[in-house]
């Protein structure tokens, strides 16, 4: 049987904030991608989008950040930007 660790949303947010780097480097794009996903799972769309923006800035040819931004916009009912980011992800 696997043991599971269950964290409260506050614990997840605290953990996400604790691992915030001070000066982003190009190879940190996966960090921002993963933290953006964590914020999205917590329902913090604004912080998730900020991290996906940073991932796009650091790795503009990686479709995953564009795709994740599209998901957030679709979830919010913002279909035009959602379609634009989904299209960009497909083009890459």
Phi, psi and omega in degrees: 000135179279142173269142182242143175251125180249125179250144174286163177301322179297319178296319178296317180294319178299316179297317179298319181288330181291333184260021180287122178284158181271322180230106182298140176241156182306325182280005178268002180306317178298327177300310181295325177298311182292320178292323176300319177297321179296314178297321178298318179296331178277353182085010179266079185297323182297312179292325178297313180297320177301316180290322177295323175300316180294320177298320178295318179299318183280330182220073187294347180258010178264115185291341187298319181295319178297317180299315181293324174296318179302316180302314181299313181297318177298317179300325180279353182086010178268080189288326181298305178293329177300315179294321180298315181288325176295319178298316179299318178299319180292325180293330182279000000 
